[in-house]
Amino acid sequence: MFTGIVECSCPLLAIEPGQDCLSLRLDLSGLSPDPDGTRVGLGDSVALNGVCLTVAALEGHVARFDVVTETLQRTSLGDLTPGQALHAERALRFGDRLDGHLVQGHVETTGEVLAVERLPGEVRLSLGCEPDLLARTLPKGSITVDGVSLTVAELQAERFVVALVPHTLQLTTLGQRRPGQRVNLEPDMLGQWVLRLLQADGALGRS
């Protein structure tokens, strides 16, 4: 479980084809060390651009993550090239502060950057996505974009808009997104469960 509060952007050192998977090697030295001096351990969960992945190998600050076919098909990780920076967040611990919203790291689909508007003090991204996800998105609700917890600033017929404040622009790479690029999307988990329960109860179909 994560919060969508990115800890740092970590450089992608290499992409290595494996047996039925793709391996990513990242430099995680940007993560703040724990009191014992470690940053991650073998088997730990780390969200990379919003995708929950497992540390499969560790050499110093360099970690290897294996990405299976299902994940490549559902996310934008297959679009990556060495040298890019990925948003990294370690798994939430019980007792930690929850500054964003509850994020599973289970990307549902990708969206497309339709427009980038640079305004004084903010950058606004217009994102297109599947109609089903758009129908489950709420104005002023939460959504995770490439692992970043954001508020839906506007909800339109075929797109939604998020506003990036200076702190988000400084800590993440979202301000570098360009029209046509794909981003990973995960809707608000609590909202999805409420909708599922209402559908199961038949409440949505009642007059």
Protein Blocks (a to p, Z undefined) as FASTA:
>chain_A
ZZhpafbdcddfbdcddehiacddddfklpccdfkopabdehiacdeehiacddfbdehj
bccddddfklmmmmmklmpcehiacdddddddehiacfbbcdehiafbdcddfbdcddeh
iacddddddfklmmmpcehiacdeehiacddfbdcfkbccddddfklmmmmmklmpcehi
acdddddfklmmmmmmmmmnommmpZZ
